[in-house]
């Protein structure tokens, strides 16, 4: 695809669809005033509201792209560069721990961070849990655990002082957003070291959302015209360099995105890094494939003589990293984020303060440092606002961002716009067809005799009665339900087998059976967490044949136990995710079979009505897949305190003794003697791996049981509810014709002049609705050509 030129067909069709929907909205308003009555409701007014809602969706397209960095490559700087201000916090330690949506809206004057009620509630519960944990551990143990993350000290103090009041639903302005984002990410990180069992990432149904103004050049306003660009900032690898783990909420955000940006650091591209990067992004490729992956190679402004050329970089990404299908791909872009950021930061400030003096623009200094070099202070004094603006625009172009953003918007429009427009056209078409049916039936019914109308109303009443009998007959799908339950139970049975933890695969796997005690300890700890200090293991961990792990202090034992539980929880989440997909596939197949059965049973009734009314009923059964959510794994770490007598050993002491040989017993002589010290009573702390494994498996059983319960409830309730919806739709259509005929019976009571005026209005609406239906079908044909091939 040519990324330098925007496809006019997408933009033109979008505007055509918007214009059409606005015309249909006016038609529905007119129909509502002409055709509706107090006896038969204001349905065309409802149609008008729905069409207006679809119009807003097409006008305000959300063009979503997610950004992931498998290495620390300046991800926050890239997003800040697109925004034009320092909105996302960044520091040496990995910053992003939760995904965040950034929505670009040109009409805003300041950014707004919103936490919906559910997200806010989850984080407030986490703050309360952390507050209790900090009080329970005490200051000394808390400081010991967060020693690796000194920046968390402030959060610990704030939690103790302010608790849940640290967070609020709406936060305005860069500084406030900077602060709240840091708090949210630090809460997750603090949980990982103090209270991993209550990690909020396992509970989040949605993510924080930032709406922000942005700098947009006069040369490329596509996103401003065509919709709202949405960037999803996702977590990267943690400090230990572990794999990118896609939690449920991260996976959901990636699925919603049309493209995913992988950010790499140019200065770190080498053969040694290749394997690590491939390992990091594998979960994303497994989830989305390579077709929608775009690679941003940042920091190319540090390229020096002899470094990889742009062509070398493309080949490296294609062959060594295996992130694209061919070396000539147009999905690899070289950028210099820091340059772009300096440029857009200045241009946005200038855009918002067009009359400001150069000395008043706070971003002028950082831009001057980039564009003027070592003499920037002197050159800045002589520069004008216009000169610096030109420098900023030139640096923006040289940063590589312009072609990347143009290409990204092209791709997003090619995927998001057709789907959105097709949905709007389908809704509009459905309402227009119903309107046309109504006016045709009502117009022809006025000319019929009262007896003909009475008979037709009676026939429709009978059709509705037959539908109700058919509904009752099909109310119990025992055989289909039993068949589906059997298949899903097999899936759950396999899940139990795979998810079950044994002492061997938990801590004593074959890979290190032959190692010494300390080596076993080190590998075992790495298995489920790299946050436990190895010094703790080397000094305090002792294996017993009984599966007991021994510690000198209770906090060390508690910490070990909590991290073990966190590991098991993450492991279970990965397995559960796979099982959900298998279960959803089975339900999808069952849904298809059920749809065919319902259509077969109701076809005679529909055909009978169709022949009589010469109308076609197009009813779709829309059974959603069940929500198969497992309960969060809850395991309470259990540390046992024991007491033992430890050999006190031997000591020496000085004593005075008299002897005949030493001054005839008169003067005592001093000498040292060895004595046996009393045994010492000491406390020690043990974690039973056997008990821990038993708890983990019990919790897994409960979690799998929750999935089983969800399936059972779905089959018994949601399944039946949607079947009822199918019949409700049929009843609505037949009932609509019946009501139209009843309205026609009332029309017969009008004067001849009033009947003539009504017939004229019906005829005009008929003509306009027919024309609009033709236009809708034409636009649907154009839109089909733009739809992605996988749709």
URJO-V226010 format. One record per residue. N is the residue number from 1. PHI is phi in radians with two decimals (999 if undefined). OMEGA is omega in whole degrees, -180 to 180 (none if undefined). D_LAST is the distance of its C-alpha to the last C-alpha in whole Angstrom. Layout:
# URJO-V226010
N;PHI;OMEGA;D_LAST
N;PHI;OMEGA;D_LAST
This chain:
# URJO-V226010
1;999;180;18
2;-1.41;-176;22
3;-1.49;-175;22
4;-1.60;-177;25
5;-2.30;-177;24
6;-1.37;-179;22
7;-1.18;-177;19
8;-1.15;-176;21
9;-1.09;180;19
10;-1.18;-179;17
11;-1.12;-179;20
12;-1.10;-179;21
13;-1.15;180;19
14;-1.03;-180;19
15;-1.16;178;22
16;-1.08;-179;22
17;-1.14;179;20
18;-1.05;179;22
19;-1.08;-180;25
20;-1.10;-178;24
21;-1.10;178;23
22;-1.17;177;27
23;-1.17;179;28
24;-1.13;178;27
25;-1.05;177;28
26;-1.13;179;32
27;-1.09;180;31
28;-1.15;177;31
29;-1.12;179;34
30;-1.16;179;36
31;-1.08;-179;35
32;-1.12;-179;36
33;-1.31;-177;39
34;-1.53;-168;40
35;-1.79;-174;38
36;-1.37;177;38
37;-2.63;-179;41
38;-1.16;-180;43
39;-1.35;-172;43
40;-2.16;170;39
41;1.41;-177;38
42;-2.10;-172;36
43;-1.15;-179;32
44;-1.25;172;31
45;-1.13;176;32
46;-1.17;177;30
47;-1.04;-179;27
48;-1.08;179;28
49;-1.08;-179;28
50;-1.17;179;24
51;-1.15;178;24
52;-1.12;177;25
53;-1.11;178;23
54;-1.13;178;20
55;-1.06;179;22
56;-1.09;179;23
57;-1.09;-179;20
58;-1.23;180;19
59;-1.21;-175;22
60;-1.96;-180;22
61;-1.04;172;18
62;-1.72;-178;18
63;-1.71;-169;17
64;-1.69;170;17
65;-2.39;179;19
66;-1.69;-180;21
67;-2.22;-176;24
68;-2.28;178;25
69;-2.17;178;29
70;-1.29;172;30
71;-2.42;180;33
72;-1.27;-169;35
73;-2.14;178;34
74;1.54;-178;34
75;-1.06;-179;31
76;-1.11;179;33
77;-1.11;179;35
78;-1.09;-180;31
79;-1.15;177;30
80;-1.06;179;33
81;-1.16;179;33
82;-1.21;180;30
83;-1.21;-176;32
84;1.74;175;35
85;-2.70;-176;37
86;-1.39;-174;38
87;-1.63;-178;36
88;-1.56;179;35
89;-1.22;176;38
90;-2.57;177;38
91;-2.71;-178;41
92;-1.07;176;42
93;-1.25;179;41
94;-0.96;-171;37
95;-1.66;-172;36
96;-1.35;175;33
97;-2.05;176;33
98;-2.22;177;30
99;-1.18;180;27
100;-2.38;176;28
101;-1.55;174;25
102;-2.03;-176;27
103;-1.86;-177;26
104;-1.61;-180;27
105;-2.29;-173;29
106;-1.21;-175;31
107;-1.47;179;33
108;-1.45;176;34
109;-1.82;176;38
110;-2.58;-178;38
111;-1.28;179;35
112;-2.32;175;35
113;-1.80;-178;34
114;-2.08;172;33
115;-1.97;180;33
116;-1.21;-172;32
117;-0.99;-176;34
118;-1.22;179;32
119;-1.10;180;32
120;-1.07;-179;36
121;-1.07;-179;37
122;-1.11;-179;36
123;-1.22;177;37
124;-1.19;175;41
125;-1.10;179;41
126;-1.14;178;40
127;-1.09;178;43
128;-1.09;179;46
129;-1.11;179;45
130;-1.16;179;46
131;-1.05;178;49
132;-1.13;-178;50
133;-1.13;180;49
134;-1.10;178;51
135;-1.14;-179;54
136;-1.19;-177;54
137;-1.32;-175;54
138;1.51;-174;57
139;-1.09;-175;57
140;-1.12;-179;58
141;-1.22;178;55
142;-1.07;179;52
143;-1.08;-180;53
144;-1.13;-177;54
145;-1.26;-177;50
146;-1.71;-178;49
147;-0.98;-179;51
148;-1.29;-178;48
149;-2.22;-176;46
150;-1.04;-179;49
151;-1.19;180;47
152;-1.40;-179;46
153;-1.03;-180;50
154;-1.11;180;50
155;-1.12;179;47
156;-1.02;179;49
157;-1.13;-179;52
158;-1.16;179;50
159;-1.08;179;48
160;-1.15;-176;52
161;-1.53;-170;53
162;-1.98;179;50
163;1.06;-174;48
164;-1.19;-179;45
165;-1.23;176;46
166;-1.09;-174;45
167;-2.06;174;41
168;-2.46;-172;40
169;-1.19;-177;37
170;-2.20;-176;37
171;-2.33;-174;39
172;-1.95;176;39
173;1.58;-175;40
174;-1.06;-176;40
175;-1.14;-179;43
176;-1.15;179;42
177;-1.15;177;38
178;-0.94;-177;39
179;-1.15;-176;42
180;-1.19;177;39
181;-1.08;178;36
182;-1.09;180;39
183;-1.11;-179;40
184;-1.06;-179;37
185;-1.16;180;36
186;-1.24;176;40
187;-1.07;179;40
188;-1.08;-178;37
189;-1.20;179;39
190;-1.13;176;43
191;-1.04;-175;41
192;-1.13;-179;40
193;-1.85;-179;44
194;-1.82;-172;46
195;-2.55;-173;44
196;-1.08;-179;41
197;-1.15;-178;40
198;-1.81;179;39
199;-1.01;-178;37
200;-1.17;-180;35
201;-1.06;180;31
202;-1.29;-172;31
203;-1.93;-172;31
204;-1.09;175;29
205;-1.52;-178;26
206;-2.56;-175;26
207;-2.24;175;27
208;-1.05;-175;30
209;-2.28;178;28
210;-1.94;171;30
211;-1.85;-172;30
212;-2.48;168;32
213;-1.26;-179;33
214;-2.65;175;32
215;-1.39;176;34
216;-2.26;-177;32
217;-1.28;178;33
218;-1.27;-177;34
219;-1.49;-177;32
220;-2.46;-178;29
221;-1.93;-175;28
222;-1.08;-177;24
223;-1.14;180;24
224;-1.16;-178;26
225;-1.41;-166;25
226;-1.75;-180;22
227;2.67;-178;21
228;-1.84;176;23
229;-1.24;179;22
230;-2.14;175;22
231;-1.85;177;23
232;-1.83;178;23
233;-1.44;-175;26
234;-1.98;179;26
235;-1.12;175;29
236;-1.84;179;30
237;-1.18;180;33
238;-1.46;-174;36
239;-1.05;-177;39
240;-1.39;180;40
241;1.34;-179;37
242;-1.27;-179;35
243;-1.07;171;31
244;-1.12;179;29
245;-1.79;-178;28
246;-1.54;175;25
247;-1.19;-176;26
248;-1.01;-177;24
249;-1.23;177;24
250;-1.19;180;23
251;-1.06;179;20
252;-1.11;180;19
253;-1.16;178;19
254;-1.15;180;18
255;-1.11;-178;15
256;-1.30;-175;15
257;-1.53;-180;15
258;-1.34;175;13
259;-2.38;178;16
260;-2.16;179;19
261;-1.69;175;22
262;-1.77;-177;24
263;-1.77;178;28
264;-2.12;180;31
265;-1.70;-178;34
266;-0.98;-176;36
267;-1.25;-178;39
268;-1.91;-178;38
269;-1.36;176;36
270;-2.75;-176;38
271;-1.11;-180;38
272;-1.17;-178;39
273;-1.38;-173;36
274;-1.00;-178;34
275;-1.09;180;34
276;-1.11;180;34
277;-1.13;179;31
278;-1.02;-180;29
279;-1.16;-178;30
280;-1.16;-174;29
281;-1.61;-179;25
282;-0.95;179;24
283;-1.02;-179;23
284;-1.25;178;21
285;-1.11;178;19
286;-1.05;-177;19
287;-1.38;-169;17
288;-2.06;-173;15
289;1.41;-176;15
290;-1.67;-172;17
291;-1.05;-176;14
292;-1.81;177;14
293;-1.59;175;18
294;-2.12;-175;21
295;-1.90;174;24
296;-1.87;177;27
297;-1.73;-174;31
298;-1.58;176;33
299;1.21;178;37
300;-1.25;175;37
301;-1.20;177;40
302;-1.67;178;42
303;-1.15;179;42
304;-2.20;180;45
305;-0.98;179;46
306;1.65;177;45
307;-1.33;179;42
308;-1.06;176;39
309;-1.41;176;38
310;-0.96;178;34
311;-1.16;177;34
312;-1.08;-179;35
313;-1.10;180;33
314;-1.09;180;30
315;-1.15;-180;31
316;-1.10;180;32
317;-1.12;-177;28
318;-1.30;-173;27
319;-1.64;-177;29
320;-1.29;-179;31
321;-1.53;179;29
322;0.98;180;26
323;-1.70;177;23
324;-2.51;-172;22
325;-1.45;-177;21
326;-2.59;-176;24
327;-1.30;-179;27
328;-1.70;-178;26
329;-1.08;175;23
330;-1.70;-177;23
331;-1.84;176;22
332;-2.07;-178;25
333;-2.22;175;27
334;-1.69;-178;31
335;-2.40;173;32
336;-2.18;-170;36
337;-1.10;-177;35
338;-1.14;177;38
339;-1.16;179;39
340;-1.05;-178;36
341;-1.13;178;37
342;-1.04;-179;40
343;-1.20;-175;39
344;-1.21;178;37
345;-1.08;179;39
346;-1.20;-176;42
347;-1.15;177;40
348;-1.19;179;38
349;-1.09;178;42
350;-1.18;179;43
351;-1.09;-179;41
352;-1.48;-180;42
353;-2.33;-172;45
354;-1.12;-176;46
355;-1.74;-177;50
356;-1.27;174;50
357;-1.31;-178;53
358;-1.02;-179;52
359;-1.17;-179;54
360;-1.54;-178;52
361;-1.50;-174;49
362;-1.22;-179;48
363;-1.53;-176;46
364;-1.12;-177;48
365;-1.12;-178;50
366;-1.15;177;47
367;-1.17;-179;45
368;-1.06;178;49
369;-1.03;-179;49
370;-1.35;-171;46
371;-1.57;-177;47
372;-1.80;177;51
373;1.32;-171;51
374;-1.16;-180;55
375;-1.72;-170;56
376;-1.07;-177;54
377;-1.15;179;56
378;-1.17;-179;59
379;-1.14;180;56
380;-1.16;179;54
381;-1.11;-178;58
382;-1.58;-173;58
383;-1.38;174;54
384;-1.89;178;53
385;-1.05;-179;50
386;-1.09;180;48
387;-1.13;-179;49
388;-1.18;177;47
389;-1.12;177;44
390;-1.10;178;44
391;-1.07;-179;44
392;-1.13;179;42
393;-1.11;179;39
394;-1.15;180;40
395;-1.19;176;40
396;-1.02;-180;36
397;-1.12;-179;35
398;-1.29;-178;37
399;-1.27;-180;35
400;1.55;-177;32
401;-1.30;-174;30
402;-1.03;179;29
403;-1.11;179;27
404;-1.11;-179;25
405;-1.17;177;25
406;-1.04;180;24
407;-1.12;-179;21
408;-1.08;-178;20
409;-1.19;175;19
410;-1.00;-177;18
411;-1.12;-180;15
412;-1.09;179;15
413;-1.15;-179;15
414;-1.19;-180;12
415;-1.79;-174;10
416;-1.34;-174;12
417;-1.08;-179;13
418;-1.04;180;10
419;-1.11;-179;9
420;-1.12;-179;13
421;-1.18;179;14
422;-1.13;178;11
423;-1.07;-180;13
424;-1.13;180;16
425;-1.17;179;16
426;-1.15;178;15
427;-1.08;-178;18
428;-1.13;-179;20
429;-1.08;-180;20
430;-1.06;-179;21
431;-1.20;178;24
432;-1.13;179;25
433;-1.09;179;25
434;-1.17;177;27
435;-1.07;-180;29
436;-1.11;177;30
437;-0.98;-177;30
438;-1.09;-176;33
439;-1.24;178;35
440;-1.13;-178;35
441;-1.12;-177;36
442;-1.22;179;39
443;-1.15;-180;40
444;-1.30;-177;41
445;-1.21;-179;42
446;-1.08;-178;45
447;-1.39;-178;46
448;-1.43;177;47
449;-1.35;179;50
450;-1.10;180;50
451;-1.16;179;50
452;-1.06;180;47
453;-1.13;-180;45
454;-1.07;-180;47
455;-1.14;-178;46
456;-1.19;176;42
457;-1.07;179;42
458;-1.09;180;44
459;-1.11;179;41
460;-1.19;176;38
461;-1.07;179;40
462;-1.16;177;41
463;-1.03;180;37
464;-1.12;178;36
465;-1.14;179;39
466;-1.11;177;37
467;-1.10;180;34
468;-1.13;176;36
469;-1.14;178;38
470;-1.13;178;34
471;-1.04;180;33
472;-1.11;180;36
473;-1.14;-176;36
474;-1.68;-174;33
475;-1.12;-178;33
476;-2.00;178;34
477;-1.79;-173;31
478;-1.04;-175;34
479;-1.14;-180;33
480;-1.19;-180;29
481;-1.17;180;30
482;-1.10;180;32
483;-1.09;-179;30
484;-1.20;179;27
485;-1.04;-180;30
486;-1.10;-180;31
487;-1.14;-179;28
488;-1.20;177;27
489;-1.13;176;31
490;-1.11;178;31
491;-1.11;-180;28
492;-1.18;178;31
493;-1.10;178;33
494;-1.15;177;32
495;-1.06;179;31
496;-1.00;-178;35
497;-1.12;-177;36
498;-1.32;-174;34
499;-1.43;-175;34
500;-1.08;-179;38
501;-1.75;173;40
502;-1.98;179;44
503;-1.04;-178;46
504;-1.19;-177;46
505;-1.41;178;42
506;-1.43;-172;43
507;-2.54;-173;46
508;-2.23;-173;48
509;-1.25;-174;45
510;-1.06;-178;46
511;-0.97;-179;45
512;-2.24;177;48
513;-1.05;-173;51
514;-1.54;-176;53
515;-1.39;177;53
516;-1.41;-172;56
517;-1.08;-177;56
518;-1.17;179;55
519;-1.11;177;52
520;-1.02;-178;51
521;-1.08;-177;51
522;-1.09;-179;49
523;-1.15;180;46
524;-1.08;180;46
525;-1.13;179;45
526;-1.02;-177;43
527;-1.03;-176;41
528;-2.05;177;40
529;-2.95;176;41
530;-1.84;-178;42
531;-1.61;-179;44
532;-1.38;-179;47
533;-1.02;-178;50
534;-1.17;178;51
535;-1.07;179;55
536;-1.07;-178;54
537;-1.20;-175;53
538;-1.15;-175;56
539;-1.64;-167;59
540;-2.19;-173;58
541;-1.71;-179;56
542;-2.33;-179;58
543;-1.52;175;56
544;-2.11;179;58
545;-1.08;-178;58
546;-1.36;-179;57
547;1.51;179;54
548;-1.63;174;55
549;-1.97;-170;54
550;-1.87;179;57
551;-2.31;-179;58
552;-1.43;-178;61
553;-2.13;-180;59
554;-1.16;178;57
555;-1.02;179;55
556;-1.11;179;54
557;-1.13;-180;53
558;-1.11;-179;51
559;-1.10;178;49
560;-1.00;-177;48
561;-1.12;-180;48
562;-1.11;-179;45
563;-1.18;177;43
564;-1.09;179;43
565;-1.14;179;41
566;-1.06;178;39
567;-1.09;-178;38
568;-1.13;-180;38
569;-1.19;178;35
570;-1.11;179;33
571;-1.04;-179;33
572;-1.15;-179;32
573;-1.08;179;29
574;-1.09;-179;28
575;-1.16;-179;28
576;-1.06;-179;27
577;-1.02;179;24
578;-1.14;-178;23
579;-1.18;179;24
580;-1.02;-179;22
581;-1.10;179;19
582;-1.09;-179;21
583;-1.14;180;22
584;-1.12;178;19
585;-1.14;178;17
586;-1.11;180;21
587;-1.14;179;20
588;-1.05;179;17
589;-1.13;179;18
590;-1.12;179;21
591;-1.08;179;19
592;-1.08;180;18
593;-1.11;-180;22
594;-1.16;178;23
595;-1.01;180;21
596;-1.09;180;22
597;-1.11;-179;26
598;-1.13;179;26
599;-1.10;179;24
600;-1.12;-177;27
601;-1.24;-175;30
602;-1.63;-176;29
603;-0.99;-180;29
604;-1.01;-179;32
605;-1.19;-179;33
606;-1.14;-179;30
607;-1.06;-180;31
608;-1.10;179;35
609;-1.17;-179;34
610;-1.13;180;32
611;-1.10;-176;34
612;-1.33;-177;37
613;-1.73;-178;35
614;0.97;179;33
615;-2.21;177;30
616;-1.90;179;26
617;-1.71;-180;25
618;-2.04;-176;21
619;-1.92;178;21
620;-1.84;174;18
621;-1.47;-175;19
622;-2.03;178;18
623;-1.57;179;19
624;-1.33;174;18
625;-1.16;-179;19
626;-1.21;175;22
627;-1.51;-176;23
628;-1.77;-179;25
629;-1.76;177;27
630;-1.54;174;30
631;-1.10;175;33
632;-1.07;-177;34
633;-1.14;-179;37
634;-2.04;178;40
635;-2.28;179;43
636;-1.64;-180;46
637;-0.99;-175;48
638;-2.17;179;51
639;-1.94;-179;54
640;-1.72;176;57
641;-1.72;179;61
642;-2.30;180;64
643;-2.16;178;67
644;-2.57;175;69
645;-1.63;179;73
646;-1.87;180;72
647;-0.96;-179;76
648;-1.29;179;77
649;1.39;-178;79
650;-2.11;177;82
651;-2.34;177;84
652;-2.09;178;87
653;-2.50;180;90
654;-1.66;180;93
655;-2.27;176;96
656;-1.85;-180;100
657;-2.34;177;102
658;-1.84;176;106
659;-2.59;-180;108
660;-1.06;-175;111
661;-1.35;180;110
662;-2.05;177;109
663;1.00;172;112
664;0.88;-180;113
665;1.15;-175;111
666;-1.36;-178;112
667;-1.90;179;109
668;-1.21;177;105
669;-1.83;-179;103
670;-1.61;178;100
671;-2.61;178;97
672;-1.69;177;93
673;-2.39;178;92
674;-1.60;179;89
675;-2.42;179;88
676;-1.55;177;85
677;-1.31;177;82
678;-1.20;177;81
679;-1.11;-177;78
680;-1.79;175;75
681;-1.58;-180;73
682;-2.41;176;69
683;-1.62;170;66
684;-2.50;-170;63
685;-2.22;-178;59
686;-2.23;170;57
687;-2.00;179;53
688;-1.50;178;53
689;-1.09;178;50
690;-1.07;179;50
691;-1.12;-178;50
692;-1.12;179;47
693;-1.09;179;45
694;-1.09;179;46
695;-1.10;-180;45
696;-1.04;-179;42
697;-1.17;177;41
698;-1.13;179;42
699;-1.17;176;40
700;-1.07;178;37
701;-1.01;-179;38
702;-1.13;-180;38
703;-1.15;178;34
704;-1.15;176;33
705;-1.06;178;35
706;-1.13;177;33
707;-1.08;180;30
708;-1.05;179;32
709;-1.13;178;33
710;-1.06;179;29
711;-1.09;-179;28
712;-1.07;-180;31
713;-1.14;179;31
714;-1.08;-177;27
715;-1.14;-176;28
716;-1.51;-173;31
717;-1.97;-176;30
718;-1.07;180;27
719;-0.99;-179;26
720;-1.16;-180;29
721;-1.07;-180;28
722;-1.27;174;25
723;-1.10;177;26
724;-1.08;178;29
725;-1.08;178;26
726;-0.98;-179;25
727;-1.23;177;28
728;-1.08;178;29
729;-1.15;177;26
730;-1.08;178;28
731;-1.06;-179;31
732;-1.12;-180;30
733;-1.19;179;29
734;-1.12;178;32
735;-1.10;178;34
736;-1.11;178;33
737;-1.14;178;34
738;-1.06;-179;38
739;-1.15;178;38
740;-1.09;179;38
741;-1.21;176;40
742;-1.14;176;43
743;-1.14;177;42
744;-1.12;176;43
745;-1.06;177;46
746;-1.23;179;47
747;-1.05;-179;46
748;-1.11;-180;49
749;-1.42;180;52
750;-1.27;175;51
751;-1.21;-179;54
752;-1.07;179;53
753;-1.16;179;52
754;-1.15;178;50
755;-1.13;179;48
756;-1.11;180;48
757;-1.10;179;47
758;-1.14;180;44
759;-1.09;178;43
760;-1.08;179;43
761;-1.09;179;41
762;-1.08;180;38
763;-1.13;179;38
764;-1.12;179;37
765;-1.14;177;34
766;-1.01;-178;33
767;-1.08;-176;33
768;-1.18;179;31
769;-1.10;179;29
770;-1.10;179;28
771;-1.10;-179;28
772;-1.15;178;25
773;-1.12;177;23
774;-1.07;-180;23
775;-1.15;178;22
776;-1.02;-179;19
777;-1.10;178;18
778;-1.13;-180;19
779;-1.18;177;17
780;-1.10;177;14
781;-1.13;177;14
782;-1.10;-178;15
783;-1.19;179;12
784;-0.99;-179;10
785;-1.18;-179;11
786;-1.67;-177;10
787;-1.13;176;7
788;-1.00;-175;6
789;-1.12;-178;5
790;-1.46;-178;4
791;-1.58;none;0
